[in-house]
Amino acid sequence: FYFSAQEGILIFYHIKDLQYEMKICADISQPITNLMFSPDYTSLLLVTDQGTVYSYKPARSGEAVKLLDTSSSCFLAADFLTPGSNYCVSVTIAGEVQVWSLGYGTLLSKLNLGTEVHV
């Protein structure tokens, strides 16, 4: 399973019986607040508290790639929109829901809910 530390490190734990193996997958140097797999489990979305979204592809075991930077310290969470993994939706603490194109890192649409959002 995947785990993120407050320091912005993505860690993978392989657990079998009573033994485990730990592997550091990526270090993005920003606290990770949300981890979400794409519907086909090929990409992992890493969301930071500073409004940056990264993609990590476990099969490639490479570095996390920055997809978008909303530059918003009130960024709360993000998730993939299905089908596929070309778009994601995010929400801020202030209640703004945003739809993003992951291929271009651009904001496509937003909606203000008019209320604060909490996890």
C-alpha positions as CSV (number, residue, x, y, z in Angstrom):
1,F,0.0,0.0,0.0
2,Y,1.0,3.7,-0.5
3,F,1.6,6.1,2.3
4,S,2.6,9.7,2.5
5,A,4.6,11.4,5.2
6,Q,4.2,15.0,6.3
7,E,7.5,15.9,4.6
8,G,6.1,15.1,1.2
9,I,7.5,11.6,0.7
10,L,5.5,8.9,-1.0
11,I,6.3,5.5,0.4
12,F,5.2,2.1,-0.8
13,Y,4.9,-0.8,1.7
14,H,4.8,-4.3,0.4
15,I,3.4,-6.6,3.1
16,K,3.5,-10.3,3.0
17,D,2.7,-12.5,6.0
18,L,4.7,-11.0,8.9
19,Q,7.3,-9.3,6.8
20,Y,7.3,-6.0,5.0
21,E,9.5,-4.1,2.5
22,M,9.5,-0.3,2.4
23,K,10.4,1.7,-0.8
24,I,10.6,5.5,-1.1
25,C,8.9,6.3,-4.4
26,A,8.9,10.1,-4.6
27,D,9.9,13.2,-2.6
28,I,7.9,16.3,-3.6
29,S,9.0,18.4,-0.6
30,Q,5.4,19.5,0.2
31,P,3.0,18.0,2.7
32,I,0.7,15.5,0.8
33,T,-2.9,15.8,1.9
34,N,-4.6,13.5,-0.5
35,L,-3.7,10.3,-2.4
36,M,-6.1,8.9,-5.0
37,F,-5.7,6.2,-7.7
38,S,-7.1,6.6,-11.2
39,P,-10.1,4.4,-12.0
40,D,-7.7,2.0,-13.9
41,Y,-5.1,2.1,-11.1
42,T,-2.3,3.2,-13.5
43,S,-1.8,6.7,-11.9
44,L,-1.7,8.0,-8.4
45,L,-2.8,11.6,-7.8
46,L,-0.8,13.4,-5.1
47,V,-2.4,16.5,-3.7
48,T,-0.5,19.0,-1.5
49,D,-1.8,21.5,1.0
50,Q,-0.2,24.2,-1.2
51,G,-2.4,23.6,-4.2
52,T,-0.1,21.5,-6.3
53,V,-1.2,18.2,-7.9
54,Y,1.3,15.5,-9.0
55,S,0.9,12.3,-10.9
56,Y,2.9,9.1,-10.0
57,K,2.8,6.0,-12.2
58,P,3.6,3.0,-10.1
59,A,4.4,0.8,-13.1
60,R,7.1,3.2,-14.2
61,S,8.6,3.8,-10.8
62,G,9.7,7.2,-11.8
63,E,9.5,10.6,-10.1
64,A,6.2,12.3,-9.5
65,V,5.3,14.7,-12.3
66,K,3.7,18.1,-11.5
67,L,0.4,18.3,-13.3
68,L,-1.0,21.6,-11.9
69,D,-0.3,24.3,-9.5
70,T,-3.3,26.2,-8.2
71,S,-1.2,28.3,-5.8
72,S,-3.9,28.1,-3.2
73,S,-3.1,27.3,0.4
74,C,-6.8,26.4,1.0
75,F,-6.8,23.5,-1.5
76,L,-8.4,20.5,0.3
77,A,-8.7,17.5,-2.0
78,A,-8.8,16.2,-5.6
79,D,-10.0,13.1,-7.4
80,F,-10.1,11.8,-11.0
81,L,-13.2,12.2,-13.0
82,T,-14.3,9.0,-14.7
83,P,-14.1,7.6,-17.3
84,G,-10.4,7.7,-17.9
85,S,-7.9,9.8,-16.1
86,N,-7.7,13.0,-18.2
87,Y,-9.6,15.2,-15.8
88,C,-9.8,15.8,-12.1
89,V,-12.0,17.7,-9.8
90,S,-10.7,19.6,-6.8
91,V,-12.3,21.5,-3.9
92,T,-11.0,24.3,-1.7
93,I,-11.8,24.9,2.0
94,A,-13.8,28.0,0.8
95,G,-16.1,25.7,-1.1
96,E,-15.0,26.2,-4.7
97,V,-15.2,23.1,-6.8
98,Q,-12.9,23.1,-9.9
99,V,-12.5,20.9,-12.9
100,W,-9.0,20.6,-14.4
101,S,-7.5,19.1,-17.6
102,L,-4.6,17.0,-16.4
103,G,-3.1,16.9,-19.9
104,Y,-2.7,20.6,-20.1
105,G,-2.9,21.6,-16.4
106,T,-5.6,24.1,-17.1
107,L,-8.7,25.1,-15.2
108,L,-11.8,24.2,-17.3
109,S,-14.7,25.1,-14.9
110,K,-15.4,26.1,-11.4
111,L,-18.5,26.4,-9.1
112,N,-18.7,28.1,-5.8
113,L,-20.8,26.2,-3.3
114,G,-21.2,29.2,-1.0
115,T,-20.1,27.3,2.1
116,E,-16.8,26.1,3.7
117,V,-15.9,22.4,3.1
118,H,-14.3,20.1,5.7
119,V,-13.0,16.6,5.5
